[in-house]
Amino acid sequence: MGRVRKNKKMQRRHSNFYIGLHGKDWVDSCDLLAVESQVLMQLSPGKCAYYRQGRRAISMIKSSF
């Protein structure tokens, strides 16, 4: 058996309030782990789109501070 498939609706994982509360902590931890994320991107090139999506989210959070 495999993972249960969900419908193709795009739902947010976190609300704007949650991101406002925890965004700074998330950005700080991502700054600390920047080198490790680069290594992971090289090891798994198929996942690069997800890493780029995360980096875009981080830059959007940083621009609001």
C-alpha positions as CSV (number, residue, x, y, z in Angstrom):
1,M,0.0,0.0,0.0
2,G,1.0,3.5,-0.6
3,R,0.3,6.9,0.8
4,V,-3.3,8.0,0.7
5,R,-3.8,10.5,-2.1
6,K,-5.5,13.8,-1.3
7,N,-7.6,15.7,-3.7
8,K,-5.7,18.3,-5.8
9,K,-7.0,21.3,-3.8
10,M,-4.3,23.7,-2.9
11,Q,-4.6,24.4,0.8
12,R,-2.3,26.5,2.9
13,R,-0.4,24.7,5.5
14,H,-0.1,27.6,7.9
15,S,-2.3,30.7,8.4
16,N,-0.9,34.3,8.1
17,F,-1.2,34.6,11.9
18,Y,1.0,31.5,12.4
19,I,3.6,32.8,10.0
20,G,3.6,36.1,11.7
21,L,4.3,34.4,15.1
22,H,6.9,32.0,13.9
23,G,8.3,33.5,10.8
24,K,11.3,35.2,12.4
25,D,12.3,31.9,14.1
26,W,12.0,30.1,10.8
27,V,14.1,32.6,9.0
28,D,16.8,32.6,11.7
29,S,17.0,28.8,11.6
30,C,17.2,28.8,7.8
31,D,20.0,31.3,7.9
32,L,21.9,29.0,10.2
33,L,21.3,26.0,7.9
34,A,22.0,27.7,4.5
35,V,25.1,25.7,3.8
36,E,23.4,22.4,4.6
37,S,20.5,23.2,2.3
38,Q,22.9,23.9,-0.5
39,V,24.5,20.5,0.0
40,L,21.0,18.8,0.1
41,M,20.1,20.6,-3.2
42,Q,23.2,19.1,-4.8
43,L,22.4,15.6,-3.5
44,S,18.8,15.7,-4.6
45,P,18.4,17.7,-7.8
46,G,14.8,16.5,-8.2
47,K,13.8,18.4,-5.1
48,C,15.3,21.8,-6.1
49,A,11.9,23.3,-6.9
50,Y,10.9,22.7,-3.3
51,Y,14.0,24.3,-2.0
52,R,13.5,27.3,-4.3
53,Q,9.9,27.6,-3.0
54,G,11.1,27.6,0.6
55,R,13.8,30.2,-0.2
56,R,11.1,32.4,-1.9
57,A,9.0,32.1,1.2
58,I,11.9,33.1,3.4
59,S,12.7,36.1,1.3
60,M,9.0,37.2,1.5
61,I,9.1,36.9,5.3
62,K,12.4,38.8,5.5
63,S,10.9,41.6,3.4
64,S,8.1,42.1,5.9
65,F,10.5,42.6,8.8
